[in-house]
Amino acid sequence: MAIRVASIMQSRKSNRESPNVSKGYFAVYVGEERKKRFLVPIAVLKTPAFQELLSMAEEEFGFNHPMGGLTIPCSEEMFISVTSCLNAS
């Protein structure tokens, strides 16, 4: 099953305004200057491309993420490009 861009949803509220995340998803913050919150299906965690994004986050932030949640250090465009073609099956 391919994950479409529609599966990766940009959250309309910041984590401080709405900490709830739908079952089966987790929140990540993406962006170079201004961070945007995205809700990502848990199934993508096992994909090699997303694991590479997690490695980038670990290299840059370790376990100290400035937004209080998982922060992916890449542009929004790169994140959408990578996650739109992931196969989460």
PyMOL commands that set and color helices and strands:
alter all, ss='L'
color gray80, all
select helices_A, chain A and resi 5-7+42-46+48-61+76-84
alter helices_A, ss='H'
color red, helices_A
select strands_A, chain A and resi 9-10+25-30+36-41+70-72
alter strands_A, ss='S'
color yellow, strands_A
deselect
rebuild
show_as cartoon
